[in-house]
């Protein structure tokens, strides 16, 4: 008997193992999103208008937020060298109107602080202007810049967004990952994101 005879896996066993692995990966992705929606910290964000040439692509609405524009004045800590792929940790605090805004950002870790929530940006290409300096404004995204809607229902949301009448409630996990929980149109919830 040869060793290769013992190493052969029957096709049915291989197919079952592959299906189980795929199911586990998809289950993990769905559950990690649901865990944020179930247990994350609540924040409310104002949306802002987007260039009309990018209003609706397919069945989703493009969302933009004031917290996506980070001024140099709130960036603290060390700055990475230019030409690197980086992330920012951004501290949000609520205003009197209930909307959250960015008050501090850092390429390093920010310590938790009562009354604030920390968001982590998506990776972006960072180019220093020299000697650890940064541009006057950093433009970042958080992975919540698209919201999928039923076919044909995006126009009302786009118009409301462009009139600054659309807000987003999001939940943020302990590691700073946000998920959209609901859209609020003129003060009324219009879409609640299901857990599953």
Z-matrix of the N, CA and C atoms (Angstrom, degrees):
N
C 1 1.441
C 2 1.517 1 109.34
N 3 1.326 2 114.04 1 139.74
C 4 1.467 3 118.40 2 179.84
C 5 1.522 4 109.81 3 -100.32
N 6 1.324 5 114.88 4 161.03
C 7 1.458 6 121.07 5 -179.89
C 8 1.526 7 110.21 6 -66.19
N 9 1.344 8 117.98 7 -36.51
C 10 1.463 9 120.96 8 -176.65
C 11 1.523 10 111.96 9 -62.50
N 12 1.359 11 117.29 10 -27.69
C 13 1.461 12 120.22 11 178.82
C 14 1.526 13 110.55 12 -65.87
N 15 1.342 14 117.27 13 -35.12
C 16 1.461 15 121.23 14 -179.59
C 17 1.532 16 111.68 15 -78.72
N 18 1.334 17 118.54 16 -21.36
C 19 1.455 18 122.01 17 -177.13
C 20 1.526 19 112.93 18 -88.27
N 21 1.305 20 118.46 19 -8.93
C 22 1.461 21 120.70 20 179.02
C 23 1.517 22 109.92 21 -70.50
N 24 1.329 23 114.94 22 134.44
C 25 1.457 24 120.49 23 178.06
C 26 1.520 25 107.31 24 -108.98
N 27 1.325 26 116.79 25 129.03
C 28 1.466 27 119.25 26 178.70
C 29 1.532 28 110.19 27 -58.93
N 30 1.330 29 118.35 28 143.57
C 31 1.466 30 122.06 29 -177.67
C 32 1.530 31 113.27 30 -56.71
N 33 1.316 32 118.48 31 -37.19
C 34 1.460 33 120.76 32 -179.86
C 35 1.528 34 110.92 33 -64.53
N 36 1.331 35 117.51 34 -41.82
C 37 1.465 36 121.53 35 179.29
C 38 1.528 37 109.80 36 -65.66
N 39 1.327 38 117.16 37 -41.20
C 40 1.469 39 120.81 38 178.51
C 41 1.529 40 110.75 39 -64.01
N 42 1.323 41 118.06 40 -40.86
C 43 1.468 42 121.82 41 179.71
C 44 1.528 43 110.57 42 -65.76
N 45 1.326 44 117.02 43 -41.98
C 46 1.467 45 120.75 44 178.87
C 47 1.529 46 110.18 45 -64.85
N 48 1.319 47 117.12 46 -42.23
C 49 1.466 48 121.01 47 179.02
C 50 1.526 49 110.69 48 -63.70
N 51 1.331 50 117.96 49 -42.34
C 52 1.467 51 121.49 50 178.83
C 53 1.525 52 110.88 51 -64.50
N 54 1.325 53 117.61 52 -42.73
C 55 1.464 54 121.59 53 179.07
C 56 1.527 55 110.60 54 -64.43
N 57 1.322 56 117.46 55 -40.98
C 58 1.465 57 121.01 56 179.22
C 59 1.530 58 110.76 57 -64.22
N 60 1.332 59 116.86 58 -40.69
C 61 1.455 60 120.97 59 178.84
C 62 1.526 61 110.79 60 -64.64
N 63 1.324 62 117.55 61 -44.82
C 64 1.469 63 120.96 62 178.73
C 65 1.522 64 111.15 63 -62.75
N 66 1.312 65 117.37 64 -42.11
C 67 1.460 66 121.38 65 178.69
C 68 1.522 67 110.81 66 -63.33
N 69 1.316 68 117.10 67 -40.72
C 70 1.465 69 121.09 68 179.25
C 71 1.529 70 110.97 69 -64.56
N 72 1.320 71 118.19 70 -41.85
C 73 1.463 72 121.79 71 179.85
C 74 1.527 73 110.47 72 -64.52
N 75 1.323 74 117.79 73 -46.99
C 76 1.464 75 121.62 74 179.31
C 77 1.531 76 109.94 75 -64.13
N 78 1.325 77 117.08 76 -42.81
C 79 1.463 78 121.01 77 177.98
C 80 1.516 79 111.91 78 -59.67
N 81 1.327 80 116.95 79 -41.56
C 82 1.464 81 121.60 80 178.02
C 83 1.522 82 110.81 81 -62.08
N 84 1.344 83 117.58 82 -45.11
C 85 1.460 84 121.47 83 -179.62
C 86 1.534 85 111.12 84 -61.66
N 87 1.316 86 116.52 85 -45.25
C 88 1.465 87 120.84 86 -179.42
C 89 1.520 88 110.56 87 -66.65
N 90 1.313 89 117.38 88 -44.47
C 91 1.469 90 120.88 89 -177.61
C 92 1.524 91 111.74 90 -67.83
N 93 1.339 92 118.87 91 -36.27
C 94 1.460 93 119.45 92 179.83
C 95 1.525 94 110.37 93 -65.36
N 96 1.326 95 118.89 94 -38.19
C 97 1.453 96 122.90 95 175.79
C 98 1.527 97 110.90 96 -66.88
N 99 1.330 98 116.13 97 -44.47
C 100 1.466 99 120.94 98 -179.91
C 101 1.530 100 111.14 99 -64.61
N 102 1.327 101 117.79 100 -36.21
C 103 1.463 102 121.17 101 179.66
C 104 1.524 103 111.05 102 -62.71
N 105 1.340 104 116.95 103 -38.34
C 106 1.460 105 119.73 104 176.97
C 107 1.525 106 109.79 105 -65.25
N 108 1.339 107 117.26 106 -45.96
C 109 1.462 108 120.69 107 -179.36
C 110 1.528 109 111.52 108 -64.43
N 111 1.320 110 117.25 109 -32.61
C 112 1.461 111 121.99 110 -178.10
C 113 1.534 112 111.60 111 -79.18
N 114 1.340 113 118.14 112 -41.05
C 115 1.458 114 121.33 113 -168.74
C 116 1.524 115 115.40 114 -119.06
N 117 1.333 116 118.35 115 -4.43
C 118 1.458 117 120.74 116 -173.69
C 119 1.517 118 113.54 117 -72.91
N 120 1.332 119 116.24 118 163.01
C 121 1.468 120 122.70 119 176.01
C 122 1.527 121 108.53 120 -74.67
N 123 1.337 122 117.20 121 138.66
C 124 1.456 123 122.56 122 -178.77
C 125 1.523 124 111.27 123 -84.16
N 126 1.332 125 116.36 124 135.07
C 127 1.464 126 122.25 125 171.62
C 128 1.519 127 107.92 126 -138.15
N 129 1.333 128 116.99 127 157.42
C 130 1.461 129 122.58 128 177.94
C 131 1.522 130 107.05 129 -125.40
N 132 1.332 131 116.76 130 128.93
C 133 1.449 132 122.02 131 -175.00
C 134 1.517 133 111.34 132 -120.67
N 135 1.310 134 115.79 133 142.33
C 136 1.455 135 121.73 134 173.21
C 137 1.523 136 107.62 135 -82.89
N 138 1.330 137 116.61 136 140.86
C 139 1.461 138 119.98 137 173.25
C 140 1.514 139 107.88 138 -98.16
N 141 1.331 140 116.05 139 163.28
C 142 1.448 141 120.30 140 177.24
C 143 1.514 142 109.82 141 -134.50
N 144 1.339 143 117.21 142 159.94
C 145 1.465 144 119.86 143 -176.83
C 146 1.522 145 112.49 144 -60.06
N 147 1.334 146 114.57 145 152.80
C 148 1.458 147 122.58 146 177.85
C 149 1.514 148 107.11 147 -120.99
N 150 1.309 149 117.22 148 150.63
C 151 1.462 150 122.09 149 177.22
C 152 1.522 151 109.97 150 -47.85
N 153 1.352 152 118.79 151 127.25
C 154 1.468 153 120.89 152 -174.65
C 155 1.521 154 114.66 153 -59.78
N 156 1.324 155 118.86 154 -18.86
C 157 1.465 156 118.94 155 179.26
C 158 1.524 157 111.96 156 -70.62
N 159 1.332 158 117.62 157 -14.91
C 160 1.458 159 121.34 158 -179.13
C 161 1.529 160 112.64 159 -116.31
N 162 1.324 161 117.87 160 24.83
C 163 1.459 162 119.84 161 -172.20
C 164 1.512 163 114.29 162 -60.80
N 165 1.309 164 117.50 163 -54.73
C 166 1.469 165 119.05 164 -174.70
C 167 1.517 166 108.97 165 -140.91
N 168 1.299 167 115.56 166 119.28
C 169 1.463 168 121.46 167 175.35
C 170 1.516 169 106.14 168 -115.91
N 171 1.301 170 114.90 169 105.48
C 172 1.458 171 117.84 170 -178.19
C 173 1.504 172 109.45 171 74.58
N 174 1.321 173 116.61 172 -134.67
C 175 1.455 174 121.74 173 -175.02
C 176 1.526 175 112.38 174 -110.81
N 177 1.307 176 116.48 175 45.19
C 178 1.458 177 118.88 176 173.97
C 179 1.519 178 110.41 177 -140.26
N 180 1.319 179 115.03 178 156.47
C 181 1.451 180 122.36 179 178.34
C 182 1.523 181 107.56 180 -104.94
N 183 1.324 182 116.68 181 135.13
C 184 1.463 183 121.09 182 175.90
C 185 1.517 184 108.26 183 -84.85
N 186 1.320 185 116.67 184 129.44
C 187 1.456 186 122.65 185 -179.59
C 188 1.518 187 110.20 186 -115.45
N 189 1.299 188 115.90 187 140.09
C 190 1.456 189 121.89 188 176.21
C 191 1.521 190 107.40 189 -130.90
N 192 1.325 191 116.50 190 149.07
C 193 1.461 192 121.51 191 -174.26
C 194 1.530 193 110.57 192 -131.63
N 195 1.325 194 117.67 193 148.16
C 196 1.466 195 119.36 194 172.36
C 197 1.533 196 112.39 195 -57.67
N 198 1.349 197 117.90 196 -30.20
C 199 1.473 198 120.41 197 -179.28
C 200 1.520 199 112.68 198 -70.60
N 201 1.348 200 117.23 199 -6.17
C 202 1.463 201 120.69 200 177.84
C 203 1.520 202 112.05 201 -84.16
N 204 1.321 203 117.02 202 -7.75
C 205 1.463 204 122.72 203 177.45
C 206 1.523 205 107.29 204 -111.45
N 207 1.318 206 116.10 205 105.97
C 208 1.466 207 121.74 206 -175.30
C 209 1.532 208 109.32 207 -101.65
N 210 1.336 209 117.77 208 113.05
C 211 1.472 210 119.19 209 177.57
C 212 1.526 211 111.57 210 -73.32
N 213 1.285 212 115.60 211 148.05
C 214 1.468 213 122.22 212 179.40
C 215 1.532 214 111.06 213 -55.27
N 216 1.320 215 117.39 214 -32.67
C 217 1.463 216 121.74 215 -174.46
C 218 1.531 217 113.64 216 -63.62
N 219 1.348 218 118.76 217 -20.89
C 220 1.475 219 118.63 218 -179.54
C 221 1.524 220 112.74 219 -102.07
N 222 1.332 221 117.93 220 0.53
C 223 1.471 222 121.24 221 179.96
C 224 1.520 223 109.19 222 -82.96
N 225 1.334 224 115.51 223 125.33
C 226 1.459 225 121.17 224 -179.34
C 227 1.527 226 109.62 225 -118.73
N 228 1.322 227 116.11 226 166.51
C 229 1.464 228 121.00 227 174.98
C 230 1.513 229 112.65 228 81.87
N 231 1.339 230 113.69 229 -171.64
C 232 1.455 231 120.59 230 -177.05
C 233 1.519 232 111.32 231 -74.40
N 234 1.307 233 114.72 232 149.71
C 235 1.459 234 122.44 233 -179.22
C 236 1.528 235 108.12 234 -108.51
N 237 1.334 236 117.67 235 132.98
C 238 1.467 237 118.70 236 179.31
C 239 1.526 238 110.94 237 -68.42
N 240 1.318 239 114.80 238 162.72
C 241 1.458 240 118.88 239 176.62
C 242 1.522 241 109.06 240 -68.11
N 243 1.303 242 116.85 241 154.99
C 244 1.458 243 122.22 242 -177.08
C 245 1.515 244 112.96 243 -64.47
N 246 1.322 245 115.26 244 156.66
C 247 1.455 246 121.05 245 177.49
C 248 1.512 247 114.11 246 75.33
N 249 1.325 248 118.00 247 29.35
C 250 1.461 249 121.10 248 -179.73
C 251 1.527 250 110.26 249 -117.55
N 252 1.311 251 115.53 250 157.69
C 253 1.464 252 121.90 251 174.09
C 254 1.530 253 105.76 252 -88.34
N 255 1.320 254 117.66 253 120.77
C 256 1.461 255 121.53 254 -171.63
C 257 1.521 256 111.49 255 -132.57
N 258 1.332 257 114.66 256 168.61
C 259 1.459 258 123.59 257 171.61
C 260 1.518 259 107.71 258 -132.70
N 261 1.310 260 115.43 259 152.98
C 262 1.460 261 120.91 260 173.03
C 263 1.519 262 109.04 261 -112.18
N 264 1.309 263 116.25 262 145.06
C 265 1.457 264 122.27 263 166.93
C 266 1.521 265 105.07 264 -98.84
N 267 1.335 266 116.71 265 127.83
C 268 1.461 267 121.44 266 -173.29
C 269 1.528 268 109.14 267 -122.00
N 270 1.337 269 115.62 268 126.69
C 271 1.472 270 121.06 269 177.41
C 272 1.523 271 108.35 270 -89.96
N 273 1.338 272 116.06 271 127.74
C 274 1.456 273 122.26 272 176.00
C 275 1.522 274 109.23 273 -111.37
N 276 1.333 275 115.12 274 142.50
C 277 1.461 276 121.18 275 174.23
C 278 1.518 277 108.29 276 -133.07
N 279 1.346 278 116.97 277 147.82
C 280 1.460 279 119.28 278 -179.03
C 281 1.525 280 111.79 279 -78.42
N 282 1.342 281 114.82 280 145.83
C 283 1.460 282 120.71 281 174.19
C 284 1.518 283 109.79 282 -94.37
N 285 1.314 284 116.63 283 178.42
C 286 1.463 285 121.83 284 -179.82
C 287 1.528 286 111.41 285 -62.57
N 288 1.343 287 116.83 286 -26.07
C 289 1.469 288 121.29 287 -179.94
C 290 1.531 289 112.87 288 -84.14
N 291 1.342 290 117.52 289 0.28
C 292 1.460 291 121.23 290 179.88
C 293 1.514 292 113.76 291 87.67
N 294 1.319 293 117.74 292 -4.75
C 295 1.466 294 121.56 293 178.42
C 296 1.530 295 109.07 294 -90.99
N 297 1.325 296 115.30 295 142.79
C 298 1.460 297 120.84 296 -176.43
C 299 1.522 298 109.82 297 -95.54
N 300 1.326 299 115.90 298 144.67
C 301 1.463 300 120.60 299 178.49
C 302 1.525 301 109.74 300 -136.60
N 303 1.326 302 114.66 301 160.03
C 304 1.464 303 121.30 302 -179.07
C 305 1.524 304 109.57 303 -77.47
N 306 1.342 305 115.57 304 129.60
C 307 1.468 306 120.41 305 179.50
C 308 1.533 307 112.50 306 -118.27
N 309 1.336 308 116.60 307 -17.85
C 310 1.468 309 120.79 308 -179.05
C 311 1.521 310 108.18 309 -158.13
N 312 1.316 311 116.51 310 146.58
C 313 1.459 312 121.37 311 177.07
C 314 1.523 313 108.78 312 -144.04
N 315 1.328 314 115.40 313 150.67
C 316 1.460 315 119.71 314 -179.37
C 317 1.521 316 109.80 315 -154.56
N 318 1.334 317 115.39 316 145.07
C 319 1.460 318 119.73 317 172.48
C 320 1.525 319 110.24 318 -74.90
N 321 1.320 320 116.12 319 -18.30
C 322 1.461 321 121.94 320 176.89
C 323 1.516 322 110.64 321 -97.26
N 324 1.303 323 115.77 322 -168.35
C 325 1.461 324 121.52 323 -178.46
C 326 1.525 325 109.61 324 -81.75
N 327 1.321 326 116.31 325 137.14
C 328 1.463 327 121.91 326 173.47
C 329 1.522 328 108.32 327 -102.97
N 330 1.303 329 116.46 328 137.01
C 331 1.468 330 121.09 329 179.82
C 332 1.528 331 109.55 330 -72.86
N 333 1.338 332 117.10 331 142.89
C 334 1.466 333 119.27 332 175.75
C 335 1.529 334 110.12 333 -59.01
N 336 1.329 335 114.55 334 149.18
C 337 1.458 336 120.44 335 -178.39
C 338 1.521 337 107.77 336 -144.89
N 339 1.327 338 117.18 337 133.18
C 340 1.466 339 120.62 338 179.91
C 341 1.518 340 110.40 339 -55.71
N 342 1.322 341 116.17 340 140.24
C 343 1.451 342 121.72 341 177.32
C 344 1.506 343 114.63 342 79.87
N 345 1.324 344 117.13 343 8.46
C 346 1.465 345 120.06 344 179.03
C 347 1.523 346 109.94 345 -131.95
N 348 1.320 347 115.04 346 162.54
C 349 1.464 348 122.87 347 175.99
C 350 1.524 349 107.21 348 -128.70
N 351 1.325 350 116.72 349 141.32
C 352 1.458 351 121.23 350 178.92
C 353 1.525 352 109.76 351 -103.07
N 354 1.327 353 116.23 352 128.33
C 355 1.460 354 122.92 353 174.19
C 356 1.509 355 108.69 354 -109.51
N 357 1.316 356 115.71 355 149.04
C 358 1.462 357 120.78 356 175.67
C 359 1.519 358 108.02 357 -114.86
N 360 1.317 359 116.96 358 128.26
C 361 1.459 360 120.77 359 -177.98
C 362 1.522 361 110.97 360 -74.61
N 363 1.312 362 115.00 361 165.82
C 364 1.455 363 120.73 362 169.52
C 365 1.533 364 107.33 363 -72.50
N 366 1.331 365 118.72 364 155.83
C 367 1.472 366 119.79 365 177.81
C 368 1.534 367 110.71 366 -60.64
N 369 1.321 368 115.85 367 141.86
C 370 1.466 369 120.87 368 177.01
C 371 1.520 370 109.22 369 -141.86
N 372 1.321 371 116.14 370 158.46
C 373 1.456 372 121.16 371 178.47
C 374 1.518 373 108.61 372 -79.47
N 375 1.319 374 116.62 373 121.83
C 376 1.458 375 121.93 374 -178.35
C 377 1.513 376 109.65 375 -108.77
N 378 1.304 377 115.34 376 127.36
C 379 1.460 378 121.20 377 178.15
C 380 1.515 379 108.67 378 -121.68
N 381 1.318 380 116.49 379 111.38
C 382 1.459 381 122.05 380 178.71
C 383 1.522 382 108.87 381 -73.59
N 384 1.337 383 115.86 382 146.64
C 385 1.456 384 120.26 383 176.81
C 386 1.528 385 111.28 384 -86.26
N 387 1.318 386 116.55 385 7.39
C 388 1.458 387 121.32 386 175.87
C 389 1.512 388 112.62 387 118.61
N 390 1.323 389 116.98 388 144.83
C 391 1.474 390 125.36 389 175.80
C 392 1.529 391 112.69 390 50.32
N 393 1.344 392 116.90 391 42.36
C 394 1.454 393 120.74 392 176.36
C 395 1.517 394 113.86 393 75.62
N 396 1.317 395 117.59 394 9.26
C 397 1.450 396 121.05 395 179.73
C 398 1.525 397 109.26 396 -81.80
N 399 1.332 398 116.00 397 160.06
C 400 1.463 399 120.59 398 178.72
C 401 1.524 400 109.08 399 -127.66
N 402 1.334 401 117.21 400 159.49
C 403 1.463 402 119.64 401 176.53
C 404 1.531 403 110.78 402 -62.88
N 405 1.322 404 116.93 403 162.57
C 406 1.468 405 121.43 404 -179.46
C 407 1.524 406 112.10 405 -61.51
N 408 1.337 407 117.04 406 -29.61
C 409 1.463 408 121.47 407 -179.50
C 410 1.520 409 109.38 408 -138.67
N 411 1.330 410 115.66 409 136.58
C 412 1.464 411 121.59 410 173.17
C 413 1.529 412 107.38 411 -109.71
N 414 1.330 413 116.46 412 133.09
C 415 1.458 414 121.65 413 178.22
C 416 1.525 415 108.11 414 -105.51
N 417 1.331 416 116.42 415 119.61
C 418 1.459 417 121.42 416 -173.64
C 419 1.530 418 110.04 417 -127.91
N 420 1.316 419 115.24 418 164.21
C 421 1.466 420 120.98 419 173.55
C 422 1.522 421 107.88 420 -129.85
N 423 1.345 422 115.02 421 161.07
C 424 1.461 423 121.28 422 -175.11
C 425 1.520 424 112.92 423 -121.57
N 426 1.321 425 118.12 424 -0.15
C 427 1.459 426 120.92 425 -177.25
C 428 1.521 427 112.90 426 87.09
N 429 1.340 428 117.38 427 9.98
C 430 1.476 429 121.42 428 178.31
C 431 1.529 430 110.04 429 -122.10
N 432 1.312 431 116.09 430 33.44
C 433 1.458 432 120.88 431 -176.76
C 434 1.530 433 113.59 432 -93.34
N 435 1.301 434 117.86 433 0.72
C 436 1.470 435 122.24 434 175.68
C 437 1.516 436 108.81 435 -131.46
N 438 1.340 437 114.94 436 142.10
C 439 1.451 438 119.36 437 173.67
C 440 1.517 439 107.87 438 -134.15
N 441 1.318 440 116.51 439 121.24
C 442 1.455 441 121.92 440 -177.90
C 443 1.519 442 110.25 441 -82.66
N 444 1.328 443 115.66 442 133.65
C 445 1.460 444 122.55 443 -177.68
C 446 1.523 445 109.55 444 -127.68
N 447 1.338 446 116.92 445 161.51
C 448 1.463 447 119.18 446 175.42
C 449 1.533 448 110.67 447 -59.14
N 450 1.302 449 115.76 448 149.22
C 451 1.459 450 121.58 449 -176.53
C 452 1.529 451 111.43 450 -53.95
N 453 1.328 452 115.71 451 131.40
C 454 1.454 453 121.89 452 176.79
C 455 1.517 454 115.26 453 85.13
N 456 1.341 455 119.18 454 -1.96
C 457 1.465 456 121.19 455 -177.10
C 458 1.526 457 113.23 456 -102.05
N 459 1.314 458 117.45 457 2.27
C 460 1.463 459 119.79 458 -176.41
C 461 1.517 460 114.73 459 -76.19
N 462 1.332 461 118.43 460 -27.68
C 463 1.471 462 121.44 461 -174.60
C 464 1.535 463 111.88 462 -61.01
N 465 1.324 464 117.60 463 -43.35
C 466 1.475 465 121.01 464 179.33
C 467 1.522 466 109.86 465 -61.03
N 468 1.334 467 116.80 466 -42.63
C 469 1.464 468 120.31 467 -179.85
C 470 1.526 469 111.23 468 -68.17
N 471 1.333 470 116.85 469 -38.54
C 472 1.466 471 120.21 470 178.05
C 473 1.524 472 110.95 471 -62.60
N 474 1.332 473 115.55 472 -45.38
C 475 1.469 474 119.35 473 179.45
C 476 1.522 475 110.37 474 -61.75
N 477 1.327 476 117.41 475 -43.94
C 478 1.468 477 121.38 476 179.05
C 479 1.525 478 110.51 477 -63.84
N 480 1.328 479 116.73 478 -41.14
C 481 1.467 480 120.44 479 178.40
C 482 1.523 481 110.08 480 -61.56
N 483 1.324 482 116.95 481 -44.24
C 484 1.462 483 120.23 482 -178.73
C 485 1.525 484 112.52 483 -69.01
N 486 1.332 485 117.22 484 -23.54
C 487 1.471 486 122.10 485 175.69
C 488 1.536 487 111.07 486 -91.47
N 489 1.340 488 116.13 487 4.69
C 490 1.471 489 123.47 488 -178.51
C 491 1.520 490 111.84 489 58.78
N 492 1.337 491 116.03 490 40.27
C 493 1.464 492 122.92 491 177.72
C 494 1.522 493 111.93 492 -111.98
N 495 1.326 494 116.87 493 10.34
C 496 1.459 495 121.75 494 -178.36
C 497 1.523 496 109.18 495 -115.98
N 498 1.324 497 116.08 496 131.31
C 499 1.459 498 121.61 497 176.71
C 500 1.519 499 109.02 498 -125.83
N 501 1.302 500 115.87 499 160.40
C 502 1.457 501 123.04 500 -179.60
C 503 1.514 502 108.50 501 -122.75
N 504 1.328 503 116.71 502 131.80
C 505 1.457 504 120.98 503 167.56
C 506 1.518 505 106.19 504 -101.32
N 507 1.314 506 115.92 505 129.76
C 508 1.463 507 121.27 506 -178.70
C 509 1.517 508 108.94 507 -127.19
N 510 1.307 509 115.07 508 160.41
C 511 1.468 510 121.80 509 172.73
C 512 1.517 511 106.99 510 -117.45
N 513 1.326 512 115.23 511 144.04
C 514 1.459 513 120.99 512 -174.98
C 515 1.519 514 109.46 513 -123.57
N 516 1.335 515 116.54 514 127.60
C 517 1.462 516 121.18 515 179.35
C 518 1.527 517 110.34 516 -74.84
N 519 1.311 518 115.96 517 170.61
C 520 1.468 519 121.51 518 -179.62
C 521 1.527 520 112.22 519 -61.58
N 522 1.350 521 117.72 520 -26.89
C 523 1.467 522 119.90 521 179.81
C 524 1.532 523 112.53 522 -89.93
N 525 1.354 524 117.86 523 5.68
C 526 1.456 525 121.22 524 175.81
C 527 1.511 526 115.68 525 91.72
N 528 1.331 527 117.99 526 11.57
C 529 1.463 528 121.27 527 179.72
C 530 1.525 529 109.77 528 -89.17
N 531 1.349 530 117.67 529 122.14
C 532 1.462 531 119.38 530 179.41
C 533 1.530 532 112.62 531 -94.28
N 534 1.332 533 115.75 532 155.53
C 535 1.468 534 123.68 533 171.83
C 536 1.522 535 107.01 534 -137.94
N 537 1.324 536 116.73 535 137.99
C 538 1.461 537 120.02 536 176.54
C 539 1.522 538 108.50 537 -70.33
N 540 1.337 539 116.66 538 127.29
C 541 1.462 540 121.69 539 178.38
C 542 1.523 541 111.31 540 -98.10
N 543 1.349 542 116.97 541 -37.63
C 544 1.471 543 119.76 542 179.02
C 545 1.517 544 110.40 543 -162.16
N 546 1.331 545 114.48 544 157.38
C 547 1.462 546 121.91 545 171.96
C 548 1.519 547 107.71 546 -105.40
N 549 1.332 548 115.28 547 141.30
C 550 1.457 549 121.25 548 -179.73
C 551 1.522 550 107.72 549 -120.96
N 552 1.316 551 115.78 550 119.93
C 553 1.460 552 122.53 551 -178.44
C 554 1.524 553 108.54 552 -108.75
N 555 1.330 554 116.24 553 116.74
C 556 1.472 555 122.61 554 -179.51
C 557 1.537 556 111.65 555 50.69
N 558 1.325 557 116.04 556 42.38
C 559 1.459 558 121.59 557 176.42
C 560 1.518 559 115.86 558 86.98
N 561 1.337 560 117.51 559 -4.98
C 562 1.464 561 120.97 560 -178.29
C 563 1.530 562 110.53 561 -115.24
N 564 1.347 563 118.77 562 133.23
C 565 1.467 564 120.30 563 176.22
C 566 1.533 565 110.37 564 -62.56
N 567 1.347 566 116.51 565 132.47
C 568 1.467 567 119.96 566 179.13
C 569 1.522 568 112.64 567 -116.65
N 570 1.324 569 117.91 568 -28.72
C 571 1.455 570 121.38 569 178.26
C 572 1.521 571 108.13 570 -136.86
N 573 1.325 572 117.62 571 122.96
C 574 1.457 573 123.15 572 172.26
C 575 1.519 574 107.75 573 -106.09
N 576 1.299 575 116.09 574 128.50
C 577 1.461 576 120.97 575 -179.47
C 578 1.523 577 109.46 576 -79.30
N 579 1.351 578 118.36 577 122.40
C 580 1.462 579 119.71 578 178.39
C 581 1.530 580 110.74 579 -72.17
N 582 1.336 581 115.69 580 155.45
C 583 1.462 582 118.85 581 178.31
C 584 1.515 583 110.96 582 -65.78
N 585 1.330 584 117.50 583 -40.48
C 586 1.469 585 120.56 584 -177.74
C 587 1.509 586 110.39 585 -127.00
